[in-house]
Amino acid sequence: MAGTTTPASAVGSQHPSHAQGVSTAKGLGAQLRIPAYQALLVIGMLLTWELLVRSGVAPVYLYGQPSGILEKGIALMREGELFVHIGATAFEAIVGFAIGTTLGSAVGLALWLSDTVARILRPLIVAINGVPKIALAPLVIVWFGVDMGAKVAIAASLTFIVALISVYQGTQEVDQDLVKLMRSLGARPLTIWRKVIVPGATPWILATMRLNIGFAMIGAVVGEYISAKKGLGYFIYNAGALYDLNSVFVGIFCLMVLALVLDVVLLKVEARFKW
């Protein structure tokens, strides 16, 4: 019987690995649970939509049909037309986002260096922010023409003012005790700005970047609505004019996927800058 007894040390050595395996499995299950619920929600919505249309409760000429949208999307991808529109809108939104967010963040950070300048510019910033940026779209089209430059400019103007206001507010939220400490040590304003203000406002910059993705997309699509030869906004507008709702939904879903992809990219960037 002694030969069948398991040593206590061997039993003890098996427990940590077993516990670690269980913990890993639970962690993986928790990570997959939310995406699974999200997928089920989307599938459930699409199935409900399809059933309502097939049963006649929701007229197809008013609401489109998921199966028809899928067929239309596949046909457009085979023709290559859809990728042209996606590429145009993505380029306009990304470039406009980069220009507007970079310049707006830089100005917002720089305003901390001079409280006098910030007070002088505050009414102007508030006034510009109060004007719907879409109202400026016709002017931008006149100034920049109907090419991609106009859509980039609209996207940049939308993201610029949002970044400026958000990042400047972020500089005001930096721990003032740190600022006072640096001043008591004889640090110059530029040194305080570089060592305290910019790092302290970084979370605000990252949050603004995610917020500005939506504004950049709006700017690009609105510009395409007004005047364009390609882009998802142009595609959706033309499809709507022809009452081709399945094509309209193809364009809308493409915008949603594009926004999600850009948001995931920014999440990765944000994760690298967290401390």
N, C-alpha and C positions, 0 to 999 in steps of 0.2 A: 504493500500500500504506500510505502514511503516513496516508491519510484513515481507514483502518480501525483504526488503533491507538487503544486506549482510554487516556486520560491516567491517570497513576498516581494523581493526586489524586482523580479520579472513582472509581477502584476503591477507594481507601482510604475514601472517604466512604460507600460502600455497605456496607462490612463492619460497622460498629457497629449500624446499623439491623437488618441481617440477624441479627446475633448477639442483639440485644435481642428480636427476634421469636421466635427459637428458644428463648431463655430463658423468655419469657412462656408459650410453648406448653408447655414442660416443666413450668413451675410450675402451670399450669392442669391438666395431666394428673395431676400428683402430688396436687392438691387433690381431683380427681374420683375418683382410684383407690380411696381408702378407702371413700367412700360407695357406690361401685359394688360393692366386695367385700361390704360390709354388706348391700346389697340382695340380692345373689346368695345370701348365707348365709340370709337370711330366706326368700327364695323357695324355696331348696333344702329348708329345713326343712318349709315348708308343703306342698310337693309330696310329700316323703317321707311326711309325716303323711297326706295325702290318699290316696296309693297304698296305704299300710298298711291304712287303713280300707276302701278299695274292694276290696282283695284278701281281706279278712276276717281278717287277722292281728291287727288291733287292733279290737275290737268298738266300734261307733259309740256304743252306750249307755254305754260306760265312758270313751271318749276324745273324743267329739264328732267333728266333721268340718269341715275348713276351708271347704268350699263351703257347708255348712249354716250355719256361723257367719257367713259373708258374707251369705247370704240373710236370716238373722235380724237382723243388724245393719242392713241396708238397710231392712227392714220396720219396725224400731223407729225408725229415723231418719225415715221417712216419716210415722209416727204422731206423731212429736215427743216420745215418751216418753223416749227415750234422752237427748235434750238436757236434759231436766228433771233427770235423775239426774246427768248430768255437771256441770251448772251448780251443783247443790247441793253435791256433793263438792268441786268446785273452790273454791267460796266458803268452805266450812268449812276446807279445807286451807290456802288462801292467807291467810285472816284469822288462823287459829291460828298459822300459820308466822310471820306478821308480828309478832303480839303476843309469842309465846314467844321468837323470836329477838332481837327488839329489847330486851325486858326482860332476857333472859338475858345478852346482850352488854353491856348497860349495867351490870348488877350485876357481871359478871365484870371489867369495866374498873374499876369503882369499888372493888372489893376491893383493888386494888393500892395505893390511897391509905392503907389501914390494914392493916398486917400483923397487928396484934392481932385485929382483927375477922375477918380471913381465917382465922386460926388457931382462933378460937372457932367459926366457922361450918363449918370443914372437916369435922368428924365428922358434922354434920347433913347436909351436902351429900352426903357419901359414903353415908350411910344412905338418904337419899331416892333417890339414884342406883341403889342396890342393889335397891330395890323395883321390880318390874316395873310400869311405869306403867299397863299394861292392867288391873292389879288395882284401880286407882283408878277405873276407868270406871263401875262401878255407883254409887259414891258421887257422882261428877260428875253422873250422870243424875238421882240423887235431888235434888241441890242445884240443878241448872240446868234440870231438866225434860227433855222429849223433843224440844224444838225444836232449831234449829241452834246455839243458844248452848252446849248441852252438848257437841256435837261440836267446836266451836271451842275450848272449854275443855280438852278432852282433847288436841287437837292442840297447843294452847299449852303445856300441862304437859309434854308429851313434848319439845318443842323448847326449852323454857326451860332445863331442867337440862343438856341437851347444849350449848347455847350458853354457859351460865354456866361450865361446867367447861373447855370448849375455849378460850374467850376469856381466862379467868383464866390458864390455862396459857400462852397466847400472851403475856400481859404479863410472865410470868416468863422468857420466851425473848428478850425485847428485849435488844439489846446493852448490857451493863452498863457498858461503857466510856463510852458516851454519857451514861448516867445519872450516872456519877461525874463526868464532865466538866461537866455542867450543875450539879451540886451544888457543884463547886469554884468555879464562876462565881457562886455565890450564888443560884441559881434556887430558887424555892419548889417544894414538892412538886406543887402544882396546875399550875404552869408546866411542870414536867418531864412530868407526866402528859399535859398537852395537847400539848406540842411533841414528845415522844419516845415515850411509851407508847402513846398512841392510834394514831399513824401506824404504829408498829412492830407493833402487834397487828392492824392492818387485814387483812393476808393471812389471819390465823387467823379473823377474822370472816367473810371471804368464803368460806373453805373450810367453815366451819360452816354458812353459809347453804345451800350445795349439799348438805351432809350432812343438814340438817334438812328438806329437801323430802320425803325418804322418811319421816321420822318424822311429819311433818305429815299425810302421806297415810295412814299407819298409824292415827294418832289419829282422823282423820275416818272412816275405814272401820270401825274397831272400834266407834266410837260408833254408827254406822249399823247395825252388826250387832246391838247390844244393844237399841236402841230408835230407830226412825225411820219416817218415812212416805215418804221419798224419799232418793235418793243411790245411788251405785254399790254401796256396801256393802249397803244394803237390797235393791237389785236382785239382786245376786249371791246373797245369802242366800235370798231367795224362790225364785230360779231353781233353786238347789241343792236346796231342800226339795221341789221338784217334779221333780227329776231331769232338768231341762232343761239339759243340759250345754252345748249351743250358746249359750244365753243366758248361762250362767256365763262362758264364754270371751269373749263379747262384752263383758261387764262388766270382765273382767280385762284385755283388750286396750285398753279405754278408759282404765283406770287407768295402763297402761304408756305410752300416748300422752300422757296428761295429765302424767305425771312427766317425760317427755322434753321436752315443750313448756316446762314450768317450768324444767327444767335448762338449756335453751337460753337462756331469758331471763336466768337468773342468770349464764351464761357471758358474755353481752353486758355485764351490769353489772360483772362481774369484770374484763373487758377494759378498761373505762373507768377503773377504779380502779387499774390496775397502773401502777407507775412504776419 
